[in-house]
Amino acid sequence: MQLLDNRIISFYTTSSDGNMAYYTTDSKDEVTKNREQIALKYGFDIGQLRYMNQVHGNNIQIVDSESPSLIMECDGIITNKKNLPLMVQIADCIGILFYDTKKQVIAAAHAGRNGTFLNISSKILNKMRESFDSNPEDIKVTLSPSIQKCCYEVDIDMANLVKNNFGEEFVDNRHIDLQGINKIQLLQNGVKDKNIYISYTCTKCSQEPYFSYRNNPNCGRFSGVIMLKDYK
Ligand SMILES: [Zn+2]
């Protein structure tokens, strides 16, 4: 799935591409092999890949070719460097990819429930504004397949917390709508509605080839990847 435009590479893998995360139960070799396969398939240098250990926080880092491959204590990475692919690993949580079409800046973020509550999307947008003079009106955003309201059931306290903090429209009995909350956060920060693409594929119940942590806590992770190409 090629998203956004031809000056970048951006896609979400599926479970058919295999597990993309070292912190799961699969062997390291298996994950490395899977990552090498997608690098070949989509045309990027696996040695340049930057990814995060994803701790359900909202720490964000700007990365470049000097940064280590694995960015620690981090749930969002941003770069304006060409040929530097950024990866987010996903199983139910929302992987979010950002692309500033004017300033040529990209970001990848991991928005689970915590990241969403900590408003990681607006933190990414603020950082892009501060550090790269990005205008949110020029930023395109995609939300990955993820667990949807149909399956995202929480306890009553959590449901009330969402109701009180974000609004009744994001809660249906004890089911919460993280995609909707992220969308509002993006809109409130100036991203245009037409520039927000949301996958409404539910990782848990859709039968589509994606990993779901709620289906199997020992599952792998699929991924979202984005990279600025060195186009002329
Ligand atoms: Zn579902």
Residues whose N, C-alpha, C, O or C-beta is under 5 A from the ligand:
A	BS01	ZN	Q148 C150 C151 C202 K204 C205
